[in-house]
Amino acid sequence: MAKLTITFENGEIKKELLFEGEIFAYTMKTSGYGMKGDKPCILSQFEDKYGCDNMTDELIDYVDNIDVGDEGEIQAAIDYLSSIEE
């Protein structure tokens, strides 16, 4: 089952997605221009791992919603990822 953990601590926001035994994570940290991620977003990490050519448009949309979606979109993304996990 896919799992997303979001932690707000010490002025930082950390997102960790567990999918197929892999952890995709980044932390948003304060910078001179607002907040900046210490790693690429989860969608970019997913594309690096699985390859853009192997990802359907539907999967791309769902994974992108983990980074930028509202609560309903994030829940739908987790439900979808859980349904396709091997």
HUJOWO-V726596 format. One record per run of one state. SS is the DSSP state (h for helix, s for strand, l for the rest). FROM is the first residue (numbers start at 0). LEN is the number of residues. If there is no record, write none. Layout:
ss: [SS & SS]
from: [FROM & FROM]
len: [LEN & LEN]
This chain:
ss: [l & s & l & s & l & s & l & s & l & h & l & h & l & h & l & h & l]
from: [0 & 2 & 9 & 11 & 19 & 21 & 31 & 33 & 37 & 41 & 50 & 51 & 54 & 56 & 68 & 70 & 84]
len: [2 & 7 & 2 & 8 & 2 & 10 & 2 & 4 & 4 & 9 & 1 & 3 & 2 & 12 & 2 & 14 & 2]
